[in-house]
Amino acid sequence: MSGSNLTILIIDESPERALLIEAALQEAGHRHIRIVSILNGLVRQIEDIAPDVIIMDLGNPNRDFLEHMFRLSKAIQKPVAMFVDQSSEQAMLDAIEAGVSAYVVDGLKRERIKAILDLAIMRFRAFEKLRQERDDALQALDERKIIDRAKGIIMRQRKLDEAEAYELLRKAAMTQGRRIGQIADAIVQSDSILQEKPS
């Protein structure tokens, strides 16, 4: 995602407000801008446009509509800047929980739009980095557990100590050009099948 190459989707039921946002973005050098004013089939429209970033100007939405837009924001996993005329503390917390990158109350001013867009992108990237680090850590932990189980199986079946069992896993991974975790998973799956009692 960089500068004027961004595809920006503006979601706003008010064409006048959408044009205000579009003009501010064009002044900032953005050229790939799409506007959606009819919210029926919104998910499909977002999929078809495939934007890099989304600006939602919701005006003064009721609670159900706001919650719907939060769910949508969580599902699409794109930078989202959301403008509302007024809000509650709970709605702000819900916006953060939904991953809304910038939740702006009574802030739809032309001169602020570019800065808010940039903020939404930076926050989204930071959030994605944290989420990726979390996912990598969880995957590493799961893989570590599988490797430990595989070592236990090898130690039991081959009468080896832990270091020898790990070395056997490591050599098998190198020979087959796979990760140790993949070899370990195959051993655990195989052992599970062999342990099953015939029905």
C-alpha positions as CSV (number, residue, x, y, z in Angstrom):
1,M,0.0,0.0,0.0
2,S,1.6,3.3,-1.1
3,G,0.4,6.8,-1.7
4,S,-1.6,7.5,-4.9
5,N,-1.7,3.9,-5.9
6,L,-4.2,3.1,-3.1
7,T,-7.7,2.0,-4.1
8,I,-9.9,3.8,-1.6
9,L,-13.5,2.9,-1.1
10,I,-15.8,5.5,0.4
11,I,-19.0,4.1,2.0
12,D,-21.6,6.8,2.7
13,E,-25.3,6.9,2.2
14,S,-25.1,10.7,1.6
15,P,-23.7,11.4,-1.9
16,E,-22.9,15.0,-0.8
17,R,-20.7,13.9,2.1
18,A,-19.0,11.2,-0.1
19,L,-18.1,13.9,-2.7
20,L,-16.6,16.0,0.1
21,I,-14.4,13.1,1.1
22,E,-13.5,12.3,-2.5
23,A,-12.5,15.9,-3.2
24,A,-10.2,15.9,-0.1
25,L,-8.6,12.7,-1.2
26,Q,-8.1,13.9,-4.7
27,E,-6.4,17.1,-3.4
28,A,-4.0,14.7,-1.5
29,G,-3.1,13.0,-4.7
30,H,-5.3,9.9,-4.6
31,R,-6.8,8.9,-7.9
32,H,-8.3,5.5,-7.4
33,I,-11.4,6.3,-5.4
34,R,-14.8,4.5,-5.5
35,I,-18.0,5.5,-3.8
36,V,-20.7,3.2,-2.5
37,S,-23.9,4.9,-1.4
38,I,-26.3,1.9,-1.6
39,L,-25.5,-0.4,1.4
40,N,-27.5,-3.4,0.2
41,G,-25.1,-6.1,-0.8
42,L,-22.2,-4.2,0.7
43,V,-20.0,-7.2,1.3
44,R,-20.2,-8.2,-2.4
45,Q,-19.5,-4.6,-3.5
46,I,-16.4,-4.6,-1.3
47,E,-15.2,-7.9,-2.7
48,D,-15.7,-6.6,-6.2
49,I,-13.9,-3.4,-5.7
50,A,-11.1,-5.0,-3.5
51,P,-10.0,-1.7,-1.9
52,D,-6.8,-1.1,0.0
53,V,-8.5,1.1,2.5
54,I,-12.1,1.9,3.4
55,I,-13.6,5.2,4.7
56,M,-17.0,4.8,6.2
57,D,-19.0,7.9,7.0
58,L,-22.0,6.7,9.0
59,G,-23.5,10.0,10.1
60,N,-25.6,9.2,13.2
61,P,-26.2,5.4,13.0
62,N,-28.5,3.5,15.3
63,R,-26.9,0.9,17.5
64,D,-27.9,-2.1,15.4
65,F,-26.4,-0.5,12.2
66,L,-23.2,0.5,14.0
67,E,-22.8,-3.1,15.3
68,H,-23.4,-4.4,11.8
69,M,-20.6,-2.1,10.5
70,F,-18.3,-3.2,13.3
71,R,-18.8,-6.9,12.3
72,L,-18.2,-6.0,8.7
73,S,-15.0,-4.2,9.6
74,K,-13.8,-7.2,11.6
75,A,-14.5,-9.5,8.7
76,I,-12.9,-7.6,5.8
77,Q,-9.5,-7.1,7.5
78,K,-8.6,-3.8,5.8
79,P,-7.7,-0.4,7.2
80,V,-11.0,1.2,8.1
81,A,-11.5,4.8,9.0
82,M,-15.0,5.3,10.4
83,F,-16.7,8.7,10.9
84,V,-19.7,9.1,13.1
85,D,-21.5,12.3,14.3
86,Q,-21.7,11.2,17.9
87,S,-20.9,8.1,19.9
88,S,-20.9,6.4,23.3
89,E,-17.9,5.1,25.2
90,Q,-19.2,1.5,24.6
91,A,-19.3,2.1,20.8
92,M,-15.7,3.3,20.9
93,L,-14.7,0.2,22.8
94,D,-16.6,-1.9,20.3
95,A,-14.9,-0.2,17.4
96,I,-11.5,-1.0,18.9
97,E,-12.5,-4.6,19.4
98,A,-13.7,-4.8,15.8
99,G,-10.3,-3.6,14.6
100,V,-11.5,-0.2,13.2
101,S,-8.2,1.6,12.5
102,A,-9.5,5.1,13.1
103,Y,-12.8,5.8,14.8
104,V,-13.5,9.5,14.5
105,V,-16.4,11.3,16.3
106,D,-17.7,14.6,14.9
107,G,-14.5,14.8,12.9
108,L,-15.4,14.8,9.2
109,K,-13.5,18.0,8.3
110,R,-12.0,18.1,4.8
111,E,-8.6,19.2,6.0
112,R,-8.3,16.2,8.4
113,I,-9.3,13.4,6.0
114,K,-5.8,12.7,4.6
115,A,-4.2,12.6,8.1
116,I,-6.9,10.3,9.3
117,L,-6.5,8.0,6.3
118,D,-2.8,7.9,6.9
119,L,-3.4,7.1,10.6
120,A,-5.8,4.3,9.7
121,I,-3.2,2.7,7.5
122,M,-0.4,3.0,10.0
123,R,-2.6,1.6,12.8
124,F,-3.8,-1.3,10.6
125,R,-0.2,-2.2,9.7
126,A,0.8,-2.1,13.4
127,F,-2.2,-4.3,14.4
128,E,-1.5,-6.8,11.6
129,K,2.2,-7.0,12.7
130,L,1.2,-7.8,16.3
131,R,-1.4,-10.3,15.1
132,Q,1.2,-12.0,12.9
133,E,3.7,-12.2,15.7
134,R,1.0,-13.6,18.0
135,D,0.0,-16.2,15.4
136,D,3.7,-17.2,14.8
137,A,4.2,-17.6,18.5
138,L,1.1,-19.8,18.9
139,Q,2.2,-21.9,15.9
140,A,5.7,-22.3,17.3
141,L,4.2,-23.4,20.7
142,D,1.9,-25.9,19.0
143,E,4.8,-27.2,16.9
144,R,6.9,-27.5,20.0
145,K,4.2,-29.7,21.7
146,I,4.0,-31.9,18.6
147,I,7.8,-32.3,18.5
148,D,7.8,-33.3,22.2
149,R,5.1,-35.9,21.6
150,A,7.0,-37.3,18.6
151,K,10.2,-37.5,20.7
152,G,8.3,-39.4,23.3
153,I,7.0,-41.9,20.7
154,I,10.5,-42.4,19.3
155,M,12.0,-42.8,22.8
156,R,9.4,-45.4,23.6
157,Q,9.6,-47.4,20.4
158,R,13.4,-47.1,19.7
159,K,14.6,-47.1,23.4
160,L,16.5,-43.8,22.8
161,D,17.1,-40.8,25.1
162,E,15.6,-37.4,24.4
163,A,18.7,-36.0,22.6
164,E,18.9,-39.1,20.3
165,A,15.2,-38.9,19.5
166,Y,15.5,-35.2,18.6
167,E,18.6,-35.9,16.4
168,L,16.6,-38.6,14.6
169,L,13.8,-36.1,13.9
170,R,16.4,-33.5,12.7
171,K,18.1,-35.9,10.3
172,A,14.8,-37.1,8.9
173,A,13.7,-33.5,8.3
174,M,17.0,-32.7,6.5
175,T,16.8,-35.8,4.4
176,Q,13.2,-35.2,3.3
177,G,13.6,-31.4,3.0
178,R,10.8,-30.7,5.5
179,R,10.5,-28.9,8.8
180,I,11.0,-30.9,12.0
181,G,7.5,-30.0,13.0
182,Q,6.1,-31.7,9.8
183,I,8.1,-34.9,10.5
184,A,6.9,-34.9,14.1
185,D,3.3,-34.4,13.1
186,A,3.5,-37.4,10.7
187,I,4.9,-39.5,13.5
188,V,2.2,-38.4,16.0
189,Q,-0.5,-39.1,13.4
190,S,0.9,-42.5,12.5
191,D,1.1,-43.5,16.1
192,S,-2.4,-42.3,16.7
193,I,-3.7,-44.6,13.9
194,L,-1.7,-47.6,15.2
195,Q,-3.0,-47.1,18.7
196,E,-6.6,-47.2,17.6
197,K,-8.4,-50.4,18.6
198,P,-10.3,-52.1,15.8
199,S,-14.1,-51.8,16.2
